[in-house]
């Protein structure tokens, strides 16, 4: 079944590794396995020469999300290598997230040679196209074939170099035939050090020229969704428009940013004296129903800034008109009058003051107060878990004058999968202090992400776990009304709240991670200001029983305060 000029498995793996490194891959996550051994040996050789950094994970799902985090932090393609069989299937959640978030994740899956397929051979299944539409490109490389062209094409597709195709995940399925180990006289080359492959100095504000005076004044708002970037803040400032920015937009700062914006939208609705006329959207809005309602509101014109192809929606499936250039965007948005911007800033300040007052009246920590505290003190890199954590920051996190941390969140599909592994990859890829805020269920869902093998690089990672012994987000949705009615007994608590009594301190000890427990925001602030070296868990113990009532009091206080300000104005 082999030809005289075919490559050995080790030879093919060396070609594949060389092509990966030539294409900009500098971090590779390896999940151990026998069929993928040729790639492991070839990567070990490359690491010895200082050309790549390897990370080893025994759980393929965590391997995939670690690679995702590495790609996010370095803004470069990162690869994950698995053996054959179910190992490849475990990458699906990370691949799905990378697809919708346009992250260049390179899946290198090892496979059995063609002659073993369909024979019942161990760990042998159909691996090509396993990820379906979630990858930009997938290719089979037969055992003995040269994989260089396949890997190069995959890298083009992953990094967005193909026309009209956003970046995203790809799969290179490499079949390897025995022998899977190096020749007896092969050995690792002499060890060589390497410098940092990536260093991010942190978020930087941008400057755009002020809107010309001949632009018409319009009641426009700038909405910055996930991954909008600092350009959204710069645009809002240049046009004199209010900025409504989600935390993971990396635009939630500056003089025009409004904190609790989602509770202000009703005050600028159709029946108000100054209703919103137009919306300029940057990035992907993911967090709140009031924002979704705004974008669906009849009579509002809306556009989306889209200079490059995006992965999160299909053309023609959204109401917003895509605009590719900032001058065109400025023509649509117009400029904000002093009265328009001032009304938003006054309303925002009143709302923030009211919210802070309600939270100050609570003796114990709660979701919004924890979100506000983490937002205030996080530096370097900040990762926000899905569910309530990112929404707490969106509600209560007061915008800073300048950006203080680069914010990440898995908002491609907004799952809780792999959050610890993603944060670990971000910390390792950036080399900077990283804080991750997540709920207890999100933490437990990926507790295996705490496992680092002996000798593996350890990130500087602070893990803030909001532990309310279950899932609180459903109680803030319509399921909370069902529970309050009592018509379904304890079904809502069991099926949605999913209560538990896991000892997080014991888990931390089992994985060799530091742990402390706090119950007030003052204690949390002190923990966030403490020097960070290695990994530590800060467990914030809260009670979710009163969370629905707390949110109602916040909304009521903001409504009253903003109503007075706007009426007086």
PEFENCOR-V10129 format. One record per run of one state. SS is the DSSP state (a for helix, b for strand, c for the rest). FROM is the first residue (numbers start at 1). LEN is the number of residues. Records with the same first field share a line. If there is no record, write none. Layout:
SS=FROM-LEN  FROM-LEN
This chain:
c=1-8  23-4  31-6  49-4  57-3  75-3  83-3  90-2  102-3  113-1  117-15  135-2  142-6  159-11  177-40  218-2  225-1  227-3  240-2  246-1  250-3  254-3  258-3  264-1  269-9  283-1  285-4  297-4  306-15  324-2  334-1  336-2  361-6  378-2  385-3  397-3  401-4  409-10  431-3  446-1  451-10  468-5  477-1  486-5  498-6  512-2  519-2  530-5  542-5  569-1
a=9-14  37-12  60-15  86-4  92-10  114-3  132-3  148-11  230-10  247-3  261-3  265-4  289-8  326-8  338-23  367-11  388-9  419-12  440-6  447-4  473-4  478-8  491-7  504-8  521-9  547-22
b=27-4  53-4  78-5  105-8  137-5  170-7  217-1  220-5  226-1  242-4  253-1  257-1  278-5  284-1  301-5  321-3  335-1  380-5  400-1  405-4  434-6  461-7  514-5  535-7
